[in-house]
């Protein structure tokens, strides 16, 4: 996972939301804004998504929190949530609540990844349980994807023997979207790994 920097809601959504009698509707402008905001990766698992392979997720579900159903700050965008290992992300979460926020460093800074198997963990026990039981982020396919991504970066580092300056440059590439405004898949795991490696190599 990476921190999501919430921006201003799109004008088309403001107009829709303020129309008398309006109800929630996943209008194209809303979807496009959320995709751009997240760099076209799922808010939870960090897999690649686009207009046709994404779902708008209400962090506080519409059925239990109807007053928040139109609030832009209550929305992120996710993958379809179907996996060979059952449901994940929004599909697994359903109407459940999560107690952490994707919008603050306080949560993101508790996360780490196991390089040997790709497991995502939080140092906060409750949040760690929610990653597993509510979002199912440690199913076999997601762990394998994260493991392979980290191992790919490790292989590049070994081959090129990056110094600290080059490591920082590589980290910057993973922290920011490319020229097409897209973040790299599973970037959170690599950002964690490179940040740890840079700290280890500090003079």
Secondary structure, DSSP 8 states (H G I E B T S, - for coil): ----------HHHHHHHTSTT------HHHHHHHHHHHTSB-TTT--B--TTS-EEEESS-TTT-GGGTT-GGGEEEE---EETTEE-HHHHHTT---SS-TT-HHHHTTEEE-TTT--EEESSHHHHHHHHHTS-TTSHHHHHHHHHHHHHHHHHHHHHT--HHHHHHHHHHHHS--TTS---TTHHHHHHHHHHHHHHT--
